[in-house]
Amino acid sequence: MSQTYSDMLAKVKEFHDKHQFSKEEYRGHDMSYRILLTIEELGELAECFTKGKSDEEKAEELADLLILIIGHSIAMDVDLEEAFDNKMEEIMKRPAIMGDLGIRVTNYEQ
């Protein structure tokens, strides 16, 4: 199944609307709460590796993270597609360096 970012954004917006995340009393757009949820989901992805879970379970946790990230853009009223393109243009110009744990692409100088 192939879909565009716009398709995914529309689905996440529909999810937000269904559960009224934008209502202040529900705190669904509160970024402190959303960041904590993201950390929780990242921990679940890490657990997939440390506990040898299946590729399907890893994919599910990645999907949870993607849905949250797209939701963050909705909560923050950020054009994530534009931000992505701008960031990719920037990082394509960065050098790759080898760190203790592997290769990194960064402006950071050792």
C-alpha positions in Angstrom: 0.0 0.0 0.0 1.4 3.3 -1.0 0.1 6.6 0.3 1.3 10.2 0.5 2.2 12.2 3.5 -1.1 14.1 2.9 -3.0 10.8 3.2 -1.3 10.0 6.5 -1.8 13.5 7.8 -5.6 13.3 7.0 -5.9 10.0 8.9 -4.1 11.4 12.0 -6.3 14.6 11.8 -9.4 12.4 11.6 -8.1 10.5 14.7 -7.5 13.8 16.6 -10.9 15.1 15.6 -12.7 11.8 16.6 -11.2 12.0 20.1 -11.4 15.8 20.3 -7.7 16.1 21.2 -7.8 19.9 20.6 -10.2 20.4 23.5 -8.1 22.1 26.2 -9.6 20.0 29.0 -8.5 16.8 27.2 -4.9 18.0 26.9 -4.5 16.0 23.7 -2.4 18.8 22.2 -0.4 19.5 25.3 3.2 19.1 24.2 4.5 18.1 27.6 2.1 15.2 27.7 2.7 14.3 24.0 6.5 14.2 24.6 6.0 11.8 27.5 3.8 9.6 25.3 6.6 9.7 22.7 9.2 8.6 25.2 6.9 5.8 26.3 6.4 4.6 22.7 10.2 4.8 22.1 10.7 2.7 25.1 8.3 0.1 23.7 10.3 0.0 20.5 13.5 -0.4 22.5 11.9 -3.3 24.4 11.1 -5.0 21.1 14.9 -5.3 20.5 16.0 -6.1 24.1 13.3 -8.8 24.4 13.7 -10.2 20.8 10.2 -9.4 19.7 9.0 -10.0 16.1 9.5 -7.6 13.2 5.7 -7.1 13.1 5.8 -5.9 16.7 8.7 -3.6 15.9 6.8 -2.2 12.9 3.7 -1.5 15.1 5.9 0.5 17.6 7.4 2.4 14.7 3.9 3.2 13.4 2.9 4.4 16.9 5.9 6.8 16.8 5.0 8.0 13.3 1.4 8.7 14.3 2.6 10.6 17.4 5.1 12.7 15.3 2.4 13.6 12.8 0.1 14.4 15.7 2.7 16.7 17.1 2.7 18.6 13.9 -1.0 19.0 14.1 -0.9 20.1 17.8 1.9 22.6 17.1 0.3 23.8 13.7 3.6 22.9 11.9 3.9 22.1 8.2 5.9 18.9 8.8 6.3 18.2 5.1 7.9 21.5 4.6 10.0 21.2 7.7 11.1 17.7 6.6 12.2 19.0 3.2 14.1 21.9 4.7 15.9 19.6 7.2 16.8 17.1 4.5 18.3 19.8 2.4 20.4 20.9 5.3 21.5 17.5 6.5 22.5 16.4 3.0 25.3 19.0 3.2 26.7 17.7 6.5 29.7 15.5 6.7 29.6 12.0 8.1 31.9 11.2 11.1 32.7 8.0 12.9 31.9 8.0 16.6 32.5 5.4 19.2 29.2 3.7 18.4 29.0 4.2 14.7 28.6 6.7 11.9 26.9 10.0 12.5 25.9 12.8 10.1 26.3 16.0 12.1 27.8 19.5 12.3 29.2 18.5 15.7 33.0 18.5 15.7 34.9 16.2 18.0 
